Amino acid sequence: MKQHFTVQKWQQILAGILVIQVILSVIVFWPRSAATGGSAPVFPDLTAEDIVSLTVTGETGEQATLRKTGDEWEFVIDVASATGEGYPAKAETITPILEKLVGLNTLSPVTNTPDSHKRLQVADDDFVRRIDFKTANGEEHTVYLGSAPRYTATHFRVGGENETYLTTELSSWELNTSAASWIDTSYFNVDATTLAEIVLHNANGTFTLVKDATDQWVLDDLAEDETMSTSKVSTLVRNATSVILLAPLGKEEQASYGMEQPNATITLKTTEGTLYLLQVGAQYSEDTSYIVKASESAYYVRVAQYNVSALVENTRDDFLELEPTPTPAP
């Protein structure tokens, strides 16, 4: 009798487990659209190719504007004017964002009350990102990206509507307002191994570097008792041959750029006789960056101070290994 009870008990337990598995299967595989009241694309008639301009506004009002000219995208240097001068932008960065934007849907509704917009940071005047975009046929749309209740999900709302949804496809960190997020930041690049001579002119003098018999950079007037500082020379050569920009300024020279009397002028000469010119002008009025112009580019750009400080500040001693100053005897 006891054994019969035990077998029966096990049968009941197994039956209960089977019921639970069936319930879980129904929950997992039940159509999500039925549970949420239906899912529909937010922009059902749009494709990424339809969008011809995009403006991203940050929490504090900073902006990045991109526009399409023909088949090419460009970063608008003057965000106050959509017809202002542009700098080539990276389509490979922009296109995935546009595809995610037109792919937004109503799968995960959160609220439809205006009172919740500020709390979720999707209000007209309180948001994490505001995305304004225009299509080729003149349609204009706005999307607000708000808070992220978890790492993989972000609240969003379409401008002019009360409904707020969650999306796992698009997040605010993908929509930076800095120019460097949308353009190729490699402004000037020359293979140092092809160079035969580097001439630096700054407020401390003119210094000419040439290669010796061992293919090492030395000053052309190096004395027999002087030794070059390999690390310091390497830093200068790297800064002179590879320039990373912070932001473009445009093609038109301004008096404030300081190019009439630049802080540094670098001339690079290749073994084949090709010449490159790099000028470091004034410091930018709003931060410590410097304004730079390369002969190979039509644009003036801003470059971080640490990238050009050696070009501006080097003296002759900065190229040399100097004897340490002896400590005075007590």
Backbone bond lengths (Angstrom), bond angles and torsions (degrees), N, CA, C in turn:
res aa  C-N    CA-C-N  psi(-1)  N-CA   C-N-CA  omega(-1)  CA-C   N-CA-C  phi
1 M - - - 1.474 - - 1.518 111.39 -
2 K 1.322 114.11 -42.97 1.467 119.59 179.52 1.513 110.72 -63.25
3 Q 1.352 117.58 -41.01 1.461 121.27 179.84 1.521 110.57 -65.56
4 H 1.372 117.28 -40.15 1.463 121.61 178.38 1.536 110.23 -61.10
5 F 1.316 117.63 -40.89 1.469 121.96 178.99 1.539 111.00 -63.34
6 T 1.304 115.48 -39.72 1.468 119.59 -178.66 1.523 110.65 -66.04
7 V 1.315 118.53 -44.12 1.458 122.05 179.05 1.525 110.25 -63.64
8 Q 1.310 115.55 -42.18 1.470 119.65 179.64 1.525 110.68 -63.37
9 K 1.328 114.13 -40.20 1.469 118.81 179.66 1.522 110.82 -62.12
10 W 1.328 115.89 -44.06 1.472 120.15 178.92 1.523 110.86 -63.24
11 Q 1.292 118.03 -37.15 1.460 121.07 178.30 1.527 110.74 -63.61
12 Q 1.328 116.02 -39.42 1.466 120.58 178.09 1.531 111.09 -64.83
13 I 1.336 115.40 -41.49 1.477 120.04 -179.96 1.526 110.58 -63.93
14 L 1.339 115.15 -44.88 1.467 119.14 179.93 1.519 111.08 -65.34
15 A 1.314 116.83 -36.82 1.463 119.81 177.69 1.523 110.79 -64.93
16 G 1.338 114.70 -39.76 1.473 118.90 178.58 1.512 111.77 -64.17
17 I 1.332 117.00 -40.96 1.464 121.32 178.30 1.515 110.41 -62.58
18 L 1.327 116.83 -40.90 1.457 121.05 179.45 1.525 111.49 -62.35
19 V 1.345 116.09 -41.09 1.475 120.21 178.43 1.525 110.55 -62.50
20 I 1.342 115.83 -43.25 1.477 120.04 179.48 1.522 110.50 -62.28
21 Q 1.341 117.10 -41.27 1.463 120.49 179.45 1.519 111.37 -63.32
22 V 1.323 116.13 -39.00 1.467 120.13 178.69 1.528 110.36 -64.39
23 I 1.344 115.86 -43.65 1.468 119.89 179.57 1.521 111.01 -62.00
24 L 1.348 116.25 -44.72 1.471 120.11 179.85 1.517 110.97 -63.32
25 S 1.312 117.27 -38.45 1.463 120.73 179.14 1.521 110.85 -63.59
26 V 1.330 116.34 -40.21 1.461 120.08 178.55 1.520 110.61 -63.50
27 I 1.353 115.46 -42.54 1.472 119.64 -179.70 1.515 111.22 -64.24
28 V 1.339 116.28 -45.23 1.467 120.54 -175.87 1.514 111.76 -68.62
29 F 1.319 117.21 -43.31 1.461 120.42 -172.66 1.511 114.08 -99.04
30 W 1.343 117.85 2.38 1.459 120.10 176.50 1.525 109.29 -65.50
31 P 1.313 118.97 133.91 1.467 121.08 -178.35 1.521 111.25 -53.50
32 R 1.333 117.30 123.82 1.458 121.93 -176.21 1.514 111.67 -65.36
33 S 1.343 116.64 -31.38 1.455 118.91 -179.45 1.507 111.38 -63.26
34 A 1.345 117.01 -32.98 1.450 119.63 178.67 1.510 110.71 -70.01
35 A 1.349 116.30 -35.11 1.459 119.92 -178.79 1.502 111.87 -74.68
36 T 1.286 118.77 -26.98 1.460 121.56 -175.32 1.516 113.04 -105.88
37 G 1.297 117.12 1.84 1.458 118.97 179.43 1.504 112.17 87.54
38 G 1.324 118.38 13.38 1.458 121.06 176.91 1.506 112.42 104.84
39 S 1.329 116.86 141.99 1.456 122.86 177.69 1.517 109.23 -118.33
40 A 1.333 114.82 134.22 1.460 119.46 180.00 1.513 108.68 -141.34
41 P 1.337 117.81 149.48 1.462 119.79 176.10 1.523 110.87 -65.35
42 V 1.312 115.73 141.49 1.465 120.52 179.07 1.523 110.65 -69.11
43 F 1.326 116.14 -37.63 1.472 121.17 178.99 1.533 108.36 -121.38
44 P 1.335 117.55 76.06 1.467 120.74 -171.22 1.519 114.88 -64.28
45 D 1.315 117.51 -24.59 1.466 119.73 -174.57 1.529 113.20 -104.20
46 L 1.340 117.11 11.14 1.465 120.24 -176.31 1.520 111.79 -111.21
47 T 1.329 114.70 147.99 1.459 122.03 169.46 1.527 107.96 -124.63
48 A 1.314 116.50 165.58 1.467 120.60 179.24 1.521 111.28 -59.00
49 E 1.335 116.58 -33.76 1.468 120.55 -178.31 1.525 112.68 -68.96
50 D 1.351 117.16 -19.13 1.469 120.45 -179.60 1.530 112.36 -74.35
51 I 1.329 117.46 -22.00 1.475 121.46 -173.49 1.525 110.08 -83.80
52 V 1.343 115.25 130.69 1.465 120.11 -176.94 1.533 112.48 -118.84
53 S 1.327 117.95 -9.72 1.465 119.50 175.09 1.524 109.31 -152.78
54 L 1.325 115.04 150.17 1.460 121.60 -175.80 1.520 108.81 -146.80
55 T 1.333 116.47 128.88 1.459 121.18 176.29 1.520 108.92 -124.33
56 V 1.324 116.34 125.98 1.465 122.57 178.14 1.523 107.81 -108.80
57 T 1.342 116.15 125.38 1.459 121.81 178.70 1.517 108.90 -114.45
58 G 1.329 116.23 131.77 1.456 121.20 -179.78 1.512 112.73 -88.77
59 E 1.324 115.75 179.94 1.463 122.36 -175.98 1.521 113.18 -60.23
60 T 1.334 116.91 -34.10 1.463 120.01 -176.81 1.522 112.65 -101.69
61 G 1.327 117.27 12.83 1.458 120.99 175.08 1.508 115.86 97.64
62 E 1.329 118.54 -6.33 1.473 120.57 178.26 1.521 109.48 -66.25
63 Q 1.325 116.30 146.50 1.454 120.41 -172.98 1.527 112.80 -133.29
64 A 1.327 114.39 154.13 1.466 122.80 169.29 1.517 106.45 -134.23
65 T 1.329 117.14 125.14 1.457 121.59 -179.41 1.519 109.39 -118.18
66 L 1.322 115.21 132.71 1.464 122.64 179.41 1.514 108.34 -125.20
67 R 1.310 116.25 143.99 1.455 119.75 178.87 1.520 109.41 -141.80
68 K 1.309 114.18 155.79 1.451 121.18 -178.43 1.517 109.47 -104.66
69 T 1.331 115.84 126.66 1.458 122.16 176.83 1.520 107.37 -120.61
70 G 1.331 115.92 108.42 1.459 118.99 -172.58 1.511 109.41 67.60
71 D 1.329 116.56 -122.78 1.462 121.08 177.52 1.527 112.55 -101.00
72 E 1.323 116.83 2.16 1.462 120.94 -174.53 1.523 111.23 -109.67
73 W 1.339 114.66 146.70 1.463 120.98 175.18 1.522 109.80 -101.25
74 E 1.326 115.74 149.07 1.456 120.40 176.33 1.519 110.46 -141.41
75 F 1.316 114.04 149.23 1.466 122.27 176.14 1.521 107.61 -87.41
76 V 1.329 116.82 125.62 1.462 120.79 -178.85 1.523 108.71 -79.82
77 I 1.325 115.68 118.17 1.460 120.85 -175.46 1.517 111.56 -67.59
78 D 1.322 117.17 -42.83 1.459 121.78 178.57 1.522 108.14 -100.92
79 V 1.352 116.64 99.34 1.458 119.74 -175.72 1.518 112.47 -70.06
80 A 1.328 117.17 -13.96 1.462 119.73 179.04 1.521 111.46 -73.15
81 S 1.334 116.19 -15.28 1.463 120.05 -178.98 1.511 109.62 -136.31
82 A 1.325 116.65 117.19 1.463 120.83 -179.57 1.518 111.78 -69.25
83 T 1.322 117.56 -11.55 1.463 120.86 178.04 1.527 110.76 -102.15
84 G 1.345 116.44 10.36 1.453 120.65 -178.51 1.517 112.21 -72.82
85 E 1.321 114.70 -177.74 1.460 121.04 -176.64 1.521 110.88 -69.51
86 G 1.328 116.28 145.00 1.453 120.76 -177.71 1.517 112.42 -119.84
87 Y 1.335 115.52 161.25 1.463 123.32 177.45 1.526 106.87 -125.50
88 P 1.341 118.88 137.87 1.474 120.55 -176.77 1.522 112.69 -51.16
89 A 1.332 116.17 129.98 1.464 122.37 179.42 1.525 109.82 -111.32
90 K 1.339 115.75 166.36 1.465 121.20 -175.25 1.527 110.31 -94.62
91 A 1.321 115.71 110.19 1.462 120.55 178.61 1.523 111.03 -61.77
92 E 1.335 117.07 -31.86 1.455 120.33 -178.41 1.524 112.28 -67.46
93 T 1.322 117.21 -18.20 1.461 121.66 174.43 1.522 110.97 -91.30
94 I 1.318 117.06 -38.16 1.466 121.95 -174.67 1.526 112.20 -75.76
95 T 1.325 117.66 -45.54 1.469 121.42 -174.51 1.529 113.25 -56.21
96 P 1.343 120.89 -46.57 1.469 119.63 178.09 1.523 113.05 -59.76
97 I 1.337 117.42 -34.35 1.469 120.52 177.75 1.523 109.85 -65.45
98 L 1.330 116.90 -43.98 1.462 120.79 -179.84 1.524 110.90 -64.00
99 E 1.314 117.31 -38.79 1.460 120.96 179.39 1.533 110.97 -64.60
100 K 1.323 116.62 -39.07 1.458 120.18 176.81 1.530 110.98 -68.73
101 L 1.318 115.98 -35.85 1.462 120.99 -178.68 1.533 110.93 -64.30
102 V 1.325 116.84 -49.72 1.470 119.66 -179.16 1.525 111.24 -74.91
103 G 1.329 117.64 -11.43 1.456 121.42 178.75 1.522 113.78 -90.80
104 L 1.323 118.66 -0.06 1.461 121.17 178.47 1.526 110.02 -59.73
105 N 1.359 115.93 143.38 1.460 119.53 -179.09 1.523 111.24 -141.30
106 T 1.330 115.23 175.36 1.464 122.33 -176.04 1.523 112.17 -98.30
107 L 1.317 117.36 24.68 1.460 121.86 -175.46 1.525 112.65 -60.39
108 S 1.333 117.55 -36.32 1.472 120.83 -174.08 1.523 111.07 -123.49
109 P 1.335 118.62 79.47 1.463 120.87 178.26 1.524 111.30 -69.62
110 V 1.322 116.51 145.43 1.459 121.89 -179.64 1.527 110.65 -115.24
111 T 1.320 116.55 -50.01 1.459 120.84 -178.76 1.520 109.47 -159.39
112 N 1.323 116.07 160.62 1.465 120.50 174.27 1.518 111.66 -129.82
113 T 1.331 115.90 22.97 1.471 121.04 -179.50 1.521 110.23 -107.08
114 P 1.327 117.83 131.45 1.471 121.50 179.56 1.524 113.14 -60.64
115 D 1.346 116.96 -28.20 1.462 119.74 -177.57 1.526 112.48 -63.06
116 S 1.321 117.67 -20.42 1.461 120.80 -177.52 1.529 113.24 -90.84
117 H 1.329 117.60 -5.88 1.467 120.42 -174.85 1.528 112.68 -61.99
118 K 1.318 116.37 -44.00 1.464 118.66 -179.47 1.523 110.87 -67.39
119 R 1.307 116.27 -39.99 1.469 119.70 -179.57 1.523 111.02 -61.97
120 L 1.322 117.18 -35.88 1.464 121.95 -179.61 1.523 112.36 -92.76
121 Q 1.337 116.63 1.36 1.463 124.28 178.80 1.528 112.94 58.60
122 V 1.339 114.84 43.87 1.463 120.64 174.48 1.532 110.19 -125.56
123 A 1.330 116.38 23.26 1.463 121.08 179.59 1.520 110.32 -79.63
124 D 1.327 116.42 162.27 1.465 120.92 179.45 1.517 112.27 -59.70
125 D 1.339 116.17 -31.13 1.470 120.40 -176.94 1.523 112.93 -117.97
126 D 1.311 116.98 13.53 1.465 120.77 178.96 1.529 107.91 -151.92
127 F 1.325 115.85 98.11 1.458 121.12 -175.63 1.514 109.72 -147.22
128 V 1.325 116.17 164.55 1.461 121.28 173.48 1.529 109.21 -87.26
129 R 1.331 116.49 -44.63 1.462 121.90 173.67 1.529 109.26 -141.29
130 R 1.311 114.58 139.97 1.456 120.59 170.17 1.527 106.71 -114.46
131 I 1.323 116.45 129.00 1.463 121.92 -178.45 1.520 108.24 -117.30
132 D 1.313 116.25 114.82 1.463 121.78 175.65 1.519 107.85 -109.51
133 F 1.329 116.10 129.18 1.462 118.30 178.17 1.515 110.86 -139.65
134 K 1.322 113.77 154.25 1.466 121.31 -177.07 1.525 108.69 -126.19
135 T 1.328 115.52 145.29 1.458 120.82 179.35 1.524 110.43 -100.54
136 A 1.315 115.21 169.88 1.464 120.76 -177.43 1.523 111.80 -63.10
137 N 1.325 117.58 -28.36 1.472 119.48 -179.71 1.526 113.18 -91.52
138 G 1.360 116.69 10.77 1.450 120.80 173.67 1.511 116.02 94.65
139 E 1.329 118.78 -0.90 1.460 120.38 178.01 1.526 110.23 -69.34
140 E 1.348 115.60 142.14 1.461 120.87 178.53 1.526 109.41 -122.25
141 H 1.327 115.70 135.69 1.460 120.90 -178.40 1.529 109.16 -135.23
142 T 1.339 114.76 154.24 1.460 121.52 177.30 1.516 109.62 -132.48
143 V 1.322 115.52 136.69 1.461 121.77 175.35 1.526 107.98 -128.19
144 Y 1.326 116.27 133.47 1.461 121.56 176.10 1.523 108.72 -104.85
145 L 1.338 116.37 126.54 1.460 121.67 172.10 1.516 107.82 -100.87
146 G 1.337 116.06 132.95 1.453 119.71 -175.11 1.508 114.19 -118.35
147 S 1.321 114.92 -140.64 1.460 121.06 -176.49 1.525 110.74 -72.04
148 A 1.320 114.13 163.09 1.472 120.77 179.91 1.520 108.42 -118.56
149 P 1.345 118.34 103.84 1.463 120.40 179.95 1.521 112.91 -64.57
150 R 1.320 116.12 -22.57 1.460 121.67 172.39 1.528 107.90 -149.23
151 Y 1.312 115.83 167.47 1.465 120.74 -172.23 1.516 112.81 -58.56
152 T 1.327 117.29 -33.83 1.463 120.45 -172.99 1.528 113.63 -98.20
153 A 1.321 118.53 7.36 1.469 119.78 -176.61 1.525 110.64 -139.28
154 T 1.335 116.31 142.88 1.463 122.57 -178.05 1.526 109.66 -135.06
155 H 1.331 116.29 139.15 1.455 120.05 175.06 1.532 109.87 -73.90
156 F 1.327 116.02 143.22 1.463 119.19 174.57 1.521 110.22 -146.37
157 R 1.336 114.21 154.57 1.461 121.57 178.39 1.520 108.91 -144.00
158 V 1.314 116.41 140.37 1.456 121.54 175.73 1.519 108.67 -84.61
159 G 1.318 117.04 134.75 1.459 121.45 -179.36 1.521 111.89 -55.30
160 G 1.343 116.23 136.38 1.454 121.28 179.67 1.513 114.26 87.22
161 E 1.334 118.18 -3.89 1.451 121.94 179.41 1.529 110.32 -118.47
162 N 1.311 116.47 155.26 1.464 121.12 -179.60 1.521 112.61 -90.71
163 E 1.334 117.70 -27.67 1.454 121.70 -175.01 1.525 111.86 -65.21
164 T 1.316 115.20 134.14 1.463 121.87 175.90 1.520 108.32 -118.88
165 Y 1.324 116.04 138.86 1.455 121.46 -176.22 1.525 109.83 -128.37
166 L 1.326 115.03 172.05 1.459 122.58 171.18 1.519 108.68 -107.94
167 T 1.331 115.87 143.14 1.462 120.74 174.08 1.519 109.83 -133.65
168 T 1.313 115.64 143.91 1.465 121.07 174.31 1.526 110.57 -105.76
169 E 1.324 116.35 3.13 1.459 121.38 -174.57 1.524 113.63 -93.78
170 L 1.319 116.71 -27.06 1.462 120.16 -172.72 1.520 109.45 -136.26
171 S 1.329 116.28 135.42 1.465 120.89 -179.96 1.523 110.11 -133.45
172 S 1.322 115.91 158.23 1.463 120.78 -175.28 1.526 112.63 -65.86
173 W 1.342 117.74 -30.26 1.469 118.82 -177.87 1.531 112.25 -67.47
174 E 1.347 117.20 -17.75 1.458 120.56 176.97 1.523 111.99 -78.89
175 L 1.326 116.36 -10.87 1.466 121.13 -173.97 1.515 109.69 -118.81
176 N 1.324 115.62 71.64 1.452 122.05 178.92 1.518 109.96 -79.87
177 T 1.321 116.77 150.99 1.460 119.91 -179.12 1.526 113.14 -97.58
178 S 1.321 118.61 0.56 1.465 120.49 178.57 1.519 110.42 -79.03
179 A 1.315 115.97 146.10 1.466 120.87 178.77 1.520 111.25 -59.75
180 A 1.324 116.19 -37.23 1.465 120.99 -176.28 1.527 112.65 -61.40
181 S 1.335 117.76 -19.46 1.457 120.93 -179.87 1.522 112.52 -75.82
182 W 1.331 117.13 -17.25 1.459 120.88 -171.15 1.526 113.92 -119.97
183 I 1.320 117.78 -9.96 1.464 120.39 -175.34 1.523 110.56 -122.99
184 D 1.327 115.70 168.21 1.462 121.44 173.19 1.529 106.99 -80.25
185 T 1.317 117.19 114.53 1.466 120.95 -174.32 1.531 113.01 -80.96
186 S 1.315 117.43 -5.85 1.469 119.60 176.59 1.533 108.61 -77.82
187 Y 1.325 116.15 100.07 1.458 121.69 -172.96 1.520 112.52 -86.11
188 F 1.331 116.48 -42.06 1.468 121.20 -175.54 1.516 107.95 -143.42
189 N 1.326 115.93 129.36 1.463 118.91 -177.07 1.529 110.17 -149.38
190 V 1.319 115.81 123.04 1.466 122.22 177.96 1.524 108.01 -130.44
191 D 1.308 116.80 136.04 1.463 121.70 178.33 1.528 109.01 -69.40
192 A 1.322 116.48 112.33 1.466 121.22 -176.49 1.518 112.81 -61.63
193 T 1.331 117.34 -25.50 1.468 119.73 -178.87 1.523 111.88 -71.35
194 T 1.329 117.45 -14.63 1.468 120.14 179.27 1.521 112.03 -92.34
195 L 1.325 117.22 -2.29 1.462 120.77 -175.40 1.519 111.98 -89.01
196 A 1.341 113.93 146.73 1.463 120.60 176.35 1.523 111.27 -112.67
197 E 1.339 116.70 -21.61 1.471 119.59 -175.04 1.526 109.99 -155.09
198 I 1.336 115.74 141.16 1.463 122.90 173.46 1.521 107.89 -129.17
199 V 1.310 115.55 125.01 1.464 119.99 178.71 1.519 108.33 -116.91
200 L 1.320 115.78 120.85 1.463 122.24 178.20 1.516 109.47 -110.55
201 H 1.328 115.92 128.26 1.458 120.49 174.88 1.525 108.01 -123.98
202 N 1.332 115.81 123.67 1.459 121.00 174.80 1.525 109.26 -142.45
203 A 1.309 117.23 -168.76 1.470 120.64 -176.14 1.516 112.62 -64.06
204 N 1.332 117.51 -17.03 1.466 121.01 -177.78 1.518 113.69 -95.53
205 G 1.340 117.58 -0.06 1.459 120.26 177.40 1.514 112.33 133.18
206 T 1.327 114.72 -168.77 1.462 122.17 178.49 1.525 108.15 -118.48
207 F 1.317 116.08 128.01 1.460 121.79 -174.86 1.527 108.68 -127.09
208 T 1.319 115.70 127.92 1.463 121.45 -177.39 1.517 109.80 -114.18
209 L 1.319 115.12 124.09 1.455 121.43 177.85 1.523 109.28 -107.08
210 V 1.334 116.00 131.78 1.460 121.90 176.60 1.522 107.75 -130.99
211 K 1.316 116.34 167.43 1.457 119.96 179.83 1.524 110.69 -96.17
212 D 1.344 115.11 136.01 1.456 119.55 179.78 1.532 110.25 -87.55
213 A 1.322 116.13 -169.63 1.467 121.12 -176.37 1.526 112.46 -64.37
214 T 1.346 117.47 -21.64 1.472 121.24 179.89 1.527 111.30 -98.01
215 D 1.324 116.12 11.94 1.468 122.45 178.14 1.530 112.11 68.09
216 Q 1.328 117.25 27.90 1.454 122.80 177.09 1.525 109.88 -104.72
217 W 1.354 115.43 146.76 1.463 119.60 -179.84 1.526 110.16 -76.89
218 V 1.353 114.31 130.67 1.469 120.79 176.87 1.521 108.87 -139.03
219 L 1.324 115.78 157.13 1.459 120.03 173.62 1.518 108.99 -69.04
220 D 1.328 116.56 141.39 1.467 118.68 -177.54 1.520 112.35 -69.06
221 D 1.357 117.40 -16.83 1.468 120.30 178.21 1.529 111.05 -113.66
222 L 1.338 116.46 29.53 1.457 120.69 -178.08 1.523 110.78 -64.03
223 A 1.319 116.29 128.23 1.463 121.13 179.09 1.530 110.36 -80.50
224 E 1.336 116.37 161.30 1.470 120.69 -176.62 1.520 112.17 -63.11
225 D 1.334 117.20 -30.86 1.466 120.16 -177.10 1.535 111.92 -93.16
226 E 1.340 117.45 10.57 1.461 121.20 -179.83 1.537 110.01 -107.00
227 T 1.328 114.39 146.31 1.464 120.90 179.49 1.526 109.29 -125.56
228 M 1.313 115.85 132.85 1.461 120.15 179.65 1.534 110.89 -72.29
229 S 1.327 115.78 146.43 1.461 121.94 174.56 1.528 108.05 -90.63
230 T 1.312 116.13 105.88 1.465 120.33 -175.69 1.517 112.29 -59.30
231 S 1.328 117.48 -43.31 1.460 120.71 -176.73 1.527 111.77 -66.70
232 K 1.333 117.03 -42.49 1.462 120.34 -178.72 1.530 111.32 -69.26
233 V 1.308 116.65 -38.66 1.467 120.04 177.97 1.526 110.03 -66.56
234 S 1.330 116.84 -40.74 1.469 120.48 179.40 1.520 111.13 -61.04
235 T 1.334 116.04 -39.46 1.464 120.02 178.49 1.513 110.85 -63.57
236 L 1.313 116.93 -45.29 1.462 120.03 -178.89 1.525 111.22 -65.44
237 V 1.323 117.32 -43.36 1.468 120.31 -179.93 1.528 109.91 -62.63
238 R 1.325 116.48 -41.53 1.469 120.20 179.04 1.529 110.93 -62.76
239 N 1.323 117.31 -43.80 1.467 120.99 -179.56 1.527 112.10 -68.41
240 A 1.322 116.36 -30.84 1.464 120.06 -178.65 1.517 112.87 -79.95
241 T 1.322 117.18 -23.30 1.470 119.85 -174.90 1.526 113.56 -107.57
242 S 1.332 117.77 -9.55 1.465 120.67 -179.65 1.521 109.32 -140.61
243 V 1.327 116.52 110.90 1.462 121.93 -176.55 1.525 109.30 -117.13
244 I 1.328 115.54 123.98 1.464 122.44 177.39 1.526 108.48 -105.41
245 L 1.312 117.13 126.35 1.462 119.94 -176.49 1.524 111.80 -91.37
246 L 1.333 114.26 155.24 1.463 121.29 172.15 1.519 110.35 -91.97
247 A 1.342 115.78 -43.71 1.468 120.78 -179.41 1.523 108.95 -162.79
248 P 1.335 117.46 147.91 1.470 120.55 175.75 1.521 110.62 -80.57
249 L 1.329 116.21 152.20 1.467 121.39 178.98 1.520 112.54 -112.52
250 G 1.309 118.09 -22.13 1.464 121.23 -179.37 1.506 112.03 127.27
251 K 1.327 114.91 176.97 1.462 120.58 -177.40 1.521 113.30 -92.52
252 E 1.302 116.84 -19.65 1.469 119.94 -175.78 1.519 110.84 -89.17
253 E 1.328 116.26 128.10 1.457 120.32 -179.78 1.525 110.61 -74.14
254 Q 1.316 115.58 136.79 1.460 122.11 175.85 1.531 108.65 -111.38
255 A 1.335 115.32 149.95 1.468 119.55 179.73 1.528 110.88 -59.05
256 S 1.336 116.57 -32.94 1.460 120.82 -177.83 1.529 112.84 -69.50
257 Y 1.346 117.04 -11.63 1.458 119.89 179.79 1.529 112.09 -73.78
258 G 1.330 117.02 -18.22 1.466 120.86 175.52 1.510 114.97 70.18
259 M 1.320 118.18 29.62 1.461 120.38 -177.42 1.526 113.52 -83.67
260 E 1.330 117.71 -12.69 1.475 119.03 175.64 1.523 110.32 -68.61
261 Q 1.321 116.38 -34.49 1.466 122.24 174.87 1.531 107.95 -133.88
262 P 1.315 117.03 76.34 1.467 120.51 -175.64 1.524 112.73 -64.79
263 N 1.316 115.87 153.38 1.464 121.02 177.21 1.524 111.60 -69.50
264 A 1.312 115.95 -26.28 1.468 119.64 177.93 1.525 109.12 -156.11
265 T 1.331 114.74 144.00 1.462 121.55 174.54 1.522 107.77 -130.05
266 I 1.321 116.30 126.23 1.462 121.16 -177.97 1.525 108.62 -119.62
267 T 1.327 115.86 125.38 1.464 121.47 176.44 1.523 108.50 -111.39
268 L 1.326 115.94 125.04 1.457 121.64 179.68 1.522 108.67 -111.38
269 K 1.326 116.45 130.07 1.459 121.35 -179.66 1.518 109.18 -121.80
270 T 1.328 116.37 126.23 1.457 120.49 -179.71 1.522 110.43 -84.65
271 T 1.315 116.09 169.51 1.465 121.11 179.03 1.524 111.19 -65.09
272 E 1.352 116.75 -21.12 1.462 121.15 179.14 1.528 112.05 -93.33
273 G 1.341 116.51 1.05 1.455 120.17 176.05 1.518 115.42 94.32
274 T 1.332 118.72 2.87 1.464 121.41 177.60 1.513 109.73 -72.21
275 L 1.330 116.35 137.50 1.461 121.78 -178.86 1.525 110.99 -111.74
276 Y 1.334 115.83 137.49 1.461 122.76 173.14 1.521 107.99 -123.54
277 L 1.330 115.66 142.32 1.462 119.96 -179.51 1.518 109.34 -123.33
278 L 1.329 115.22 132.35 1.459 121.61 178.05 1.527 107.82 -127.50
279 Q 1.336 116.22 127.20 1.462 121.09 -179.46 1.527 109.88 -118.55
280 V 1.330 115.37 134.85 1.463 121.83 175.42 1.521 107.07 -110.72
281 G 1.326 115.64 112.45 1.457 120.53 -176.28 1.514 113.09 -90.36
282 A 1.316 115.25 -139.38 1.459 121.02 -176.13 1.521 110.92 -79.00
283 Q 1.329 115.32 165.32 1.453 119.75 172.13 1.522 109.07 -76.01
284 Y 1.317 116.37 143.92 1.455 121.99 -178.77 1.522 109.34 -65.97
285 S 1.315 116.33 142.05 1.461 120.77 -172.38 1.527 113.78 -66.53
286 E 1.343 117.81 -23.43 1.454 120.32 -173.65 1.530 114.13 -99.21
287 D 1.337 118.00 -8.70 1.463 120.15 178.15 1.526 108.82 -158.55
288 T 1.325 117.35 -164.09 1.467 120.93 -176.48 1.522 112.83 -94.40
289 S 1.324 118.26 2.20 1.466 120.54 -179.50 1.527 110.88 -67.84
290 Y 1.343 115.63 161.85 1.466 121.66 179.40 1.529 109.72 -111.00
291 I 1.317 115.03 152.78 1.459 121.50 176.02 1.528 107.82 -92.27
292 V 1.336 115.84 129.59 1.463 121.82 -172.90 1.519 109.67 -129.23
293 K 1.339 115.45 145.09 1.462 121.59 176.18 1.525 108.52 -135.51
294 A 1.326 116.06 127.17 1.462 121.92 176.75 1.512 109.47 -107.28
295 S 1.327 116.67 144.60 1.461 120.74 -179.20 1.520 111.94 -63.13
296 E 1.332 117.96 -23.47 1.454 121.99 -177.31 1.528 113.20 -84.91
297 S 1.326 117.45 -3.50 1.467 120.80 -178.11 1.519 110.44 -127.50
298 A 1.335 115.02 147.96 1.458 120.14 177.05 1.523 111.43 -84.27
299 Y 1.336 117.90 -7.32 1.462 121.77 -172.11 1.533 112.67 -103.99
300 Y 1.330 114.18 143.95 1.451 122.47 165.41 1.525 106.63 -89.39
301 V 1.341 117.01 140.58 1.457 119.97 -175.64 1.523 110.20 -137.83
302 R 1.337 114.67 164.27 1.460 120.98 172.79 1.529 108.92 -98.95
303 V 1.343 115.21 137.08 1.459 121.59 -178.05 1.526 107.88 -129.50
304 A 1.319 117.10 141.58 1.460 121.58 -179.14 1.528 111.11 -59.10
305 Q 1.312 115.86 144.15 1.463 121.48 -176.98 1.520 112.54 -56.95
306 Y 1.336 117.48 -42.32 1.464 119.60 -175.95 1.529 112.21 -65.77
307 N 1.343 117.51 -19.70 1.466 120.15 179.77 1.521 113.43 -79.39
308 V 1.328 117.02 -19.28 1.469 119.18 -176.62 1.524 112.86 -126.59
309 S 1.328 118.20 0.95 1.468 120.37 -176.20 1.527 112.00 -59.73
310 A 1.342 117.93 -37.61 1.468 120.11 179.41 1.524 111.07 -65.60
311 L 1.329 116.98 -36.20 1.459 120.49 179.53 1.517 111.01 -67.27
312 V 1.311 116.19 -35.17 1.465 120.99 -177.30 1.527 111.93 -82.07
313 E 1.319 117.28 -36.57 1.466 120.49 -167.47 1.530 114.67 -105.16
314 N 1.323 119.32 -15.03 1.465 119.92 -174.60 1.524 113.63 -57.39
315 T 1.334 114.69 137.73 1.462 122.43 168.90 1.525 107.36 -108.78
316 R 1.307 117.31 178.12 1.467 119.53 179.66 1.526 111.04 -63.02
317 D 1.332 116.49 -37.45 1.462 119.86 -179.03 1.523 112.35 -63.22
318 D 1.323 116.92 -24.63 1.462 119.95 -178.80 1.525 112.78 -70.14
319 F 1.308 116.78 -12.11 1.466 120.10 176.76 1.525 111.60 -92.17
320 L 1.332 117.52 -7.75 1.463 121.56 -169.66 1.520 112.55 -114.13
321 E 1.332 114.12 155.37 1.458 121.32 168.51 1.519 106.70 -86.40
322 L 1.317 116.55 113.21 1.459 120.91 -175.65 1.522 110.66 -98.86
323 E 1.339 114.94 146.71 1.463 120.13 176.33 1.523 108.70 -68.16
324 P 1.327 118.18 136.31 1.457 119.57 178.11 1.521 111.85 -62.61
325 T 1.300 116.33 143.92 1.469 120.45 179.00 1.521 108.94 -69.31
326 P 1.367 117.42 125.03 1.477 119.23 -178.07 1.533 111.62 -64.06
327 T 1.315 113.65 144.38 1.473 119.88 179.11 1.524 108.58 -80.20
328 P 1.340 118.03 126.07 1.480 120.20 -179.93 1.521 111.48 -59.42
329 A 1.334 115.67 141.37 1.464 120.21 177.84 1.523 109.74 -67.69
330 P 1.320 117.59 143.36 1.478 119.89 178.89 1.528 109.86 -66.31
